[in-house]
Amino acid sequence: QVQLVESGGGLVQPGGSLRLSCATTGFSFSNYGMNWYRQAPGKERELVARITSGSWRTEYADSVKGRFTISRDNHKNTVALQMNSLKPEDTAVYLCAAGWDSISSWGQGTQVTVSS
């Protein structure tokens, strides 16, 4: 059974940092590109960052470039998102997803709230 489980969300002040992690089971993790999406209330789901199966390429939304870093560990079957210099507009549910040209599996998401 394919499972993607996010952790690491929470409440943080503007300018702060959080590190999200996604633990995966049930599929050949090292063969899949991995993604972090986010969805804020009343807004469409947005691709935040993605990374190829072998970590040789990463892509970021313009809104997070220079602040967020995606990484993966193919031995532990995990993907992480380091988020620095957080802004109130980063508040959203962050979801981990497997796939590159199309998404095959989604996690349930973890809430990130940036507020003073």
Backbone as CSV, one residue per row, in Angstrom:
resi,resn,N_x,N_y,N_z,CA_x,CA_y,CA_z,C_x,C_y,C_z
1,GLN,0.845,-1.191,0.000,0.000,0.000,0.000,0.885,1.248,0.000
2,VAL,0.615,2.139,-0.927,1.385,3.369,-1.027,0.968,4.325,0.089
3,GLN,1.955,4.837,0.803,1.694,5.831,1.834,2.719,6.939,1.775
4,LEU,2.247,8.171,1.910,3.102,9.346,2.033,2.607,10.081,3.274
5,VAL,3.487,10.271,4.239,3.094,10.867,5.511,3.983,12.065,5.801
6,GLU,3.358,13.240,5.814,4.080,14.477,6.084,4.151,14.758,7.578
7,SER,5.204,15.450,7.974,5.353,15.899,9.365,6.182,17.173,9.374
8,GLY,6.168,17.847,10.519,7.016,19.010,10.692,6.317,20.352,10.600
9,GLY,5.035,20.340,10.287,4.310,21.605,10.223,4.087,22.193,11.598
10,GLY,3.561,23.414,11.625,3.279,24.066,12.895,3.099,25.547,12.735
11,LEU,3.118,26.243,13.865,2.988,27.691,13.914,4.371,28.305,14.082
12,VAL,4.680,29.269,13.233,5.987,29.926,13.289,5.802,31.409,13.028
13,GLN,6.665,32.212,13.618,6.599,33.657,13.399,7.201,34.020,12.043
14,PRO,6.769,35.132,11.484,7.397,35.595,10.238,8.914,35.707,10.400
15,GLY,9.623,35.267,9.361,11.077,35.239,9.416,11.652,33.949,9.959
16,GLY,10.800,33.102,10.507,11.251,31.850,11.085,11.445,30.752,10.059
17,SER,11.778,29.572,10.568,12.068,28.421,9.711,11.311,27.194,10.183
18,LEU,11.017,26.330,9.222,10.464,25.015,9.510,11.068,24.032,8.532
19,ARG,11.141,22.779,8.954,11.585,21.714,8.055,10.490,20.665,7.992
20,LEU,9.934,20.485,6.816,8.921,19.462,6.596,9.588,18.185,6.113
21,SER,9.003,17.059,6.489,9.508,15.776,6.035,8.349,14.925,5.542
22,CYS,8.610,14.094,4.564,7.602,13.177,4.029,8.207,11.776,4.010
23,ALA,7.638,10.892,4.792,8.077,9.499,4.831,7.191,8.674,3.911
24,THR,7.807,7.838,3.085,7.037,7.095,2.091,7.257,5.587,2.207
25,THR,6.236,4.843,1.849,6.317,3.384,1.775,5.438,2.897,0.635
26,GLY,5.706,1.668,0.177,4.803,1.015,-0.759,5.078,1.233,-2.227
27,PHE,6.136,1.938,-2.590,6.499,2.104,-3.994,8.007,2.304,-4.103
28,SER,8.503,2.223,-5.327,9.947,2.340,-5.559,10.352,3.803,-5.539
29,PHE,10.556,4.309,-4.346,10.795,5.732,-4.122,11.904,6.280,-5.016
30,SER,12.991,5.562,-5.149,14.149,6.083,-5.871,13.901,6.219,-7.375
31,ASN,12.785,5.698,-7.854,12.436,5.814,-9.276,11.506,6.982,-9.565
32,TYR,11.091,7.697,-8.545,10.079,8.731,-8.706,10.600,10.118,-8.404
33,GLY,10.229,11.084,-9.259,10.364,12.456,-8.856,9.416,12.727,-7.703
34,MET,9.787,13.676,-6.850,8.963,13.983,-5.687,8.677,15.478,-5.635
35,ASN,7.548,15.806,-5.054,7.049,17.172,-5.085,6.527,17.609,-3.720
36,TRP,6.590,18.913,-3.506,5.858,19.550,-2.417,4.883,20.547,-3.047
37,TYR,3.625,20.388,-2.709,2.582,21.324,-3.098,2.085,22.018,-1.828
38,ARG,1.333,23.092,-2.032,0.643,23.721,-0.910,-0.716,24.228,-1.370
39,GLN,-1.620,24.279,-0.406,-2.950,24.796,-0.695,-3.419,25.653,0.470
40,ALA,-3.666,26.910,0.160,-4.187,27.849,1.147,-5.703,27.926,1.000
41,PRO,-6.401,28.317,2.074,-7.866,28.413,2.006,-8.318,29.310,0.866
42,GLY,-9.214,28.812,0.043,-9.766,29.602,-1.045,-8.861,29.750,-2.251
43,LYS,-7.723,29.063,-2.239,-6.782,29.169,-3.350,-6.553,27.799,-3.978
44,GLU,-6.069,27.817,-5.212,-5.761,26.562,-5.902,-4.483,25.938,-5.338
45,ARG,-4.394,24.635,-5.492,-3.181,23.939,-5.081,-2.014,24.423,-5.950
46,GLU,-0.881,24.663,-5.318,0.269,25.256,-5.989,1.496,24.363,-5.813
47,LEU,2.225,24.126,-6.914,3.485,23.399,-6.823,4.537,24.323,-6.222
48,VAL,5.137,23.891,-5.126,6.139,24.696,-4.422,7.547,24.323,-4.869
49,ALA,7.822,23.011,-4.907,9.163,22.545,-5.264,9.077,21.099,-5.704
50,ARG,10.027,20.706,-6.559,10.097,19.303,-6.934,11.533,18.907,-7.202
51,ILE,11.786,17.614,-7.140,13.144,17.099,-7.258,13.092,15.796,-8.045
52,THR,14.073,15.628,-8.929,14.110,14.403,-9.735,14.505,13.201,-8.882
53,SER,14.357,12.029,-9.450,14.578,10.792,-8.698,15.993,10.692,-8.132
54,GLY,16.968,11.199,-8.897,18.350,11.123,-8.462,18.912,12.416,-7.899
55,SER,18.018,13.362,-7.634,18.398,14.665,-7.049,19.248,15.524,-7.958
56,TRP,19.308,15.222,-9.253,20.166,16.018,-10.122,19.499,17.293,-10.603
57,ARG,18.189,17.421,-10.355,17.494,18.637,-10.774,16.419,18.986,-9.741
58,THR,16.346,20.297,-9.408,15.286,20.786,-8.539,14.626,21.989,-9.207
59,GLU,13.374,22.184,-8.901,12.616,23.312,-9.433,11.807,23.925,-8.305
60,TYR,11.637,25.241,-8.361,10.927,25.965,-7.310,9.958,26.969,-7.906
61,ALA,8.875,27.191,-7.198,7.992,28.296,-7.534,8.750,29.605,-7.304
62,ASP,8.465,30.597,-8.119,9.158,31.891,-7.986,8.981,32.471,-6.585
63,SER,7.829,32.212,-5.985,7.522,32.810,-4.686,8.377,32.257,-3.550
64,VAL,9.046,31.113,-3.761,9.835,30.516,-2.684,11.322,30.390,-3.030
65,LYS,11.704,30.764,-4.234,13.110,30.652,-4.639,14.009,31.427,-3.693
66,GLY,15.098,30.787,-3.288,16.048,31.424,-2.384,15.681,31.283,-0.921
67,ARG,14.458,30.787,-0.644,14.035,30.621,0.750,13.799,29.151,1.107
68,PHE,13.325,28.374,0.143,13.010,26.964,0.386,14.019,26.080,-0.335
69,THR,14.291,24.918,0.257,15.176,23.933,-0.350,14.571,22.541,-0.224
70,ILE,14.435,21.878,-1.347,13.930,20.497,-1.349,15.114,19.539,-1.420
71,SER,15.006,18.427,-0.708,16.051,17.410,-0.733,15.406,16.042,-0.515
72,ARG,16.151,14.998,-0.801,15.619,13.658,-0.622,16.716,12.704,-0.180
73,ASP,16.282,11.620,0.447,17.199,10.571,0.878,16.641,9.249,0.329
74,ASN,17.274,8.737,-0.712,16.762,7.528,-1.353,17.037,6.258,-0.550
75,HIS,17.842,6.368,0.487,18.044,5.217,1.380,16.934,5.149,2.420
76,LYS,16.460,6.305,2.838,15.407,6.364,3.859,14.021,6.551,3.262
77,ASN,13.956,6.723,1.929,12.674,6.939,1.247,11.934,8.157,1.792
78,THR,12.670,9.220,1.991,12.074,10.453,2.505,12.430,11.640,1.619
79,VAL,11.568,12.630,1.656,11.821,13.897,0.984,11.527,15.011,1.980
80,ALA,12.338,16.050,1.953,12.222,17.124,2.927,12.079,18.466,2.223
81,LEU,11.536,19.421,2.950,11.443,20.795,2.469,11.892,21.713,3.598
82,GLN,13.050,22.311,3.438,13.556,23.286,4.404,13.018,24.652,4.011
83,MET,12.299,25.277,4.929,11.658,26.558,4.651,12.234,27.619,5.573
84,ASN,12.883,28.608,4.998,13.476,29.703,5.755,12.797,31.020,5.399
85,SER,13.022,32.009,6.224,12.471,33.355,5.988,10.982,33.279,5.668
86,LEU,10.263,32.562,6.484,8.843,32.343,6.208,8.037,33.631,6.304
87,LYS,7.020,33.710,5.457,6.156,34.877,5.369,4.708,34.453,5.650
88,PRO,3.877,35.383,6.076,2.467,35.027,6.305,1.812,34.389,5.084
89,GLU,2.220,34.809,3.893,1.627,34.253,2.678,2.071,32.819,2.396
90,ASP,2.991,32.294,3.190,3.367,30.876,3.074,2.403,29.976,3.850
91,THR,1.490,30.565,4.584,0.520,29.782,5.349,-0.331,28.928,4.427
92,ALA,-0.340,27.620,4.669,-1.070,26.681,3.813,-0.927,25.273,4.378
93,VAL,-1.687,24.369,3.810,-1.437,22.946,4.018,-0.418,22.515,2.974
94,TYR,0.657,21.881,3.431,1.714,21.432,2.538,1.581,19.923,2.329
95,LEU,1.595,19.542,1.054,1.385,18.142,0.707,2.568,17.603,-0.082
96,CYS,2.922,16.392,0.229,3.950,15.656,-0.478,3.270,14.847,-1.591
97,ALA,3.932,14.736,-2.755,3.338,14.000,-3.868,4.415,13.307,-4.677
98,ALA,4.101,12.133,-5.186,5.044,11.352,-5.981,4.694,11.456,-7.454
99,GLY,5.717,11.644,-8.274,5.509,11.698,-9.715,6.235,12.860,-10.326
100,TRP,6.307,12.876,-11.659,6.948,14.017,-12.339,6.026,14.559,-13.427
101,ASP,5.807,13.817,-14.504,4.874,14.273,-15.540,3.433,14.225,-15.043
102,SER,3.157,13.342,-14.132,1.844,13.285,-13.489,2.040,12.791,-12.062
103,ILE,1.088,13.118,-11.199,1.173,12.730,-9.794,0.449,11.404,-9.601
104,SER,1.151,10.451,-9.006,0.555,9.138,-8.794,0.007,8.962,-7.389
105,SER,0.580,9.679,-6.417,0.145,9.516,-5.027,0.329,10.817,-4.267
106,TRP,-0.578,11.041,-3.303,-0.547,12.241,-2.468,-0.505,11.849,-0.993
107,GLY,0.129,12.703,-0.209,0.009,12.592,1.224,-1.202,13.356,1.712
108,GLN,-1.430,13.308,3.020,-2.594,13.987,3.618,-2.340,15.457,3.886
109,GLY,-1.074,15.820,4.032,-0.726,17.215,4.247,-0.403,17.541,5.685
110,THR,0.341,18.623,5.861,0.667,19.147,7.186,0.475,20.666,7.160
111,GLN,-0.123,21.185,8.211,-0.466,22.611,8.248,0.749,23.448,8.654
112,VAL,1.001,24.483,7.885,2.021,25.476,8.224,1.314,26.818,8.373
113,THR,1.488,27.440,9.525,0.891,28.750,9.798,1.987,29.712,10.185
114,VAL,2.084,30.797,9.438,3.085,31.827,9.704,2.350,33.061,10.200
115,SER,2.544,33.361,11.469,1.801,34.452,12.087,2.521,34.920,13.336
116,SER,2.391,36.209,13.609,2.955,36.755,14.844,1.902,36.766,15.943
